[in-house]
Amino acid sequence: MIKPFLAIGLLLGVLNTTTAVLPQVIKIGSDTSYAPYEWLDVDGTAKGFEVELTDAMCQHLGVKCVFVATDFDGLIPSLQSEKVDMLVSALAMTEKRQRQIAFSDKIFAVAPRLIAPKGADLQPTADSLRGKNVGVEQGTTQESYANAVWRNQGVNVIAYQNQHLVYEDLVAGRLDASLQDQVAGEEGFLKQEKGKDFAFTGPAINDTKYFGVGTGFGFRKGDDELREAFNQALIAIRADGTYQAIAAKYFDFDIYGG
């Protein structure tokens, strides 16, 4: 039998884990060149699927979120140096990144895929891409994969500071293909006017060694209260349908995955 004062103490302990004192302003590092997840509007305002999700979570938590545009390969350093408080940038939860930072629960899950000019018969294999120029964004899991699996097999892997530059060189004919998240490639390029002469080629790449088991928000190791607060906020917005309503604005399939 649990004594009354002990039961009250246990209850207060549970409440304390879910009502942590959070900063009133949370600075969020994000690569805003990766539509539909994050992009900058003409007025410099961050927009996108993850931006709306984060705003909904911050509203649930009663805090203000401020997005700080950061090149992808600078995200983890900016978090570790405390320039930002967390990362929201379609971050795949890979083993390598988990050694550097802590992750939230899964936010969504998608796989990467090649884009090439329409009619190009290219597959996401070293044999098919040997001698070809393939663009990737610096610091991404796509870059890690291409360097590890393709580069030493004769594929010219070219890294760019952001995704916009990858697409620019693809359109200009300086690249034979680009490798990026499938949804970002479709929504941020193929469905746009600049991508009208391009298409996916070959199947999606599913390799958990390089691409992990989904994406999450990034936190400094030890910032457990902030991380758990966003985990609880994610549970809340999925339970009340907010997550699904936001996702339906951007996707016609279940972005969360199984």
Residue pairs with C-beta under 8 A, 6 or more apart in sequence:
2 10
17 228
18 228
18 229
18 232
20 225
20 226
20 228
20 229
21 225
22 61
22 63
22 225
22 226
22 229
23 63
23 85
23 226
24 63
24 64
25 63
25 64
25 65
25 66
26 58
26 63
26 64
26 65
26 66
26 85
26 86
26 226
27 66
27 68
27 83
27 84
27 85
27 86
28 54
28 65
28 66
28 67
28 68
28 84
28 85
28 86
28 87
28 88
29 68
29 70
29 74
29 75
29 78
29 79
29 83
29 84
29 86
29 87
29 88
29 89
30 38
30 46
30 50
30 51
30 67
30 68
30 69
30 70
30 75
30 87
30 88
30 89
31 38
31 69
31 70
31 71
31 72
31 75
31 89
31 90
31 137
31 162
31 163
32 38
32 39
32 40
32 46
32 48
32 67
32 69
33 39
33 72
33 137
33 162
33 163
33 164
34 48
34 72
34 89
34 90
34 137
34 163
34 181
34 184
34 188
35 48
35 184
35 187
35 188
36 48
36 49
36 183
36 184
36 187
36 188
36 250
36 251
37 48
37 49
37 50
37 51
37 89
37 90
37 181
37 183
37 184
38 46
38 47
38 48
38 50
38 51
38 67
38 88
38 89
38 90
39 46
39 47
39 48
39 188
40 46
40 47
40 69
41 47
46 67
46 69
48 250
49 246
49 247
49 249
49 250
49 251
49 255
50 88
50 89
50 90
50 107
51 67
51 88
52 246
52 249
53 107
53 237
53 243
53 246
54 65
54 88
54 217
55 65
56 233
56 237
56 242
56 243
56 246
57 230
57 233
57 234
57 237
58 64
58 65
58 233
60 233
60 236
60 237
61 229
61 230
61 233
67 88
68 78
68 83
68 84
70 78
70 84
70 89
71 138
71 139
71 161
71 162
72 89
72 137
72 138
72 139
72 140
72 162
73 138
73 139
73 161
74 139
75 87
75 89
75 91
75 139
75 218
76 87
76 97
76 100
76 101
76 218
78 84
79 85
79 86
79 87
79 101
79 218
79 219
79 220
80 100
80 101
80 220
82 220
85 219
85 223
85 226
86 217
86 218
86 219
86 223
86 226
86 230
87 101
87 217
87 218
87 219
88 217
88 218
89 218
90 181
90 184
90 215
91 97
91 103
91 215
91 216
91 217
91 218
92 141
92 211
92 212
92 214
92 215
93 103
93 106
93 212
93 213
93 214
93 215
93 216
94 141
94 144
94 209
94 210
94 211
94 212
95 209
95 212
96 144
97 103
97 212
97 218
101 218
101 219
101 220
101 221
102 218
102 219
102 220
102 221
102 222
102 223
102 224
102 227
103 216
103 217
103 218
103 219
103 227
104 216
104 217
104 218
104 219
104 227
104 230
104 231
104 234
105 216
105 231
105 234
105 235
106 213
106 214
106 215
106 216
106 256
106 257
107 214
107 215
107 216
107 217
107 234
108 214
108 215
108 247
108 255
108 256
108 257
109 213
109 214
109 215
109 255
109 256
109 257
109 258
110 181
110 182
110 183
110 215
110 255
110 257
111 181
111 182
111 204
111 205
111 206
111 211
112 141
112 142
112 145
112 179
112 180
112 181
112 182
112 204
112 205
112 211
113 124
113 179
113 180
113 181
113 182
113 185
113 200
113 202
113 203
113 204
113 205
114 122
114 123
114 124
114 134
114 177
114 178
114 179
114 200
114 201
114 202
115 170
115 177
115 178
115 179
115 180
115 185
115 189
115 190
115 195
115 198
115 199
115 200
115 201
116 122
116 176
116 177
116 178
116 198
116 199
116 201
117 197
117 198
117 199
118 197
118 198
118 199
120 176
120 177
120 201
121 128
121 201
122 128
122 129
122 132
122 176
122 177
122 201
122 202
123 129
123 201
123 202
124 179
124 202
124 203
124 205
125 202
126 149
126 150
126 153
126 154
126 155
127 153
128 202
129 150
129 155
129 176
129 177
130 153
130 154
130 155
131 154
131 155
131 156
132 155
132 156
132 176
132 177
133 156
133 158
133 174
133 175
133 176
133 177
134 146
134 150
134 155
134 156
134 157
134 158
134 175
134 176
134 177
134 178
134 179
135 158
135 159
135 160
135 166
135 169
135 170
135 175
135 177
135 178
135 179
136 142
136 143
136 146
136 157
136 158
136 159
136 160
136 166
136 178
136 179
136 180
137 143
137 159
137 160
137 161
137 162
137 163
137 166
137 180
138 159
138 160
138 161
138 162
140 180
141 210
141 211
141 212
142 179
142 180
142 181
143 157
143 159
144 210
145 179
145 205
145 207
145 210
145 211
146 155
146 157
146 179
147 157
148 210
149 210
150 157
151 157
158 169
158 175
160 166
160 169
163 180
163 184
163 188
166 175
166 178
166 180
167 178
167 188
167 189
167 194
167 195
169 175
170 177
170 178
170 198
171 194
171 195
171 197
171 198
177 201
178 185
179 205
180 189
182 200
182 204
183 251
183 255
185 200
186 200
187 250
189 195
189 198
190 198
190 199
190 200
205 211
214 257
217 227
217 230
219 226
219 227
219 230
234 243
237 243
238 244
238 256
243 256
247 254
247 255
247 256
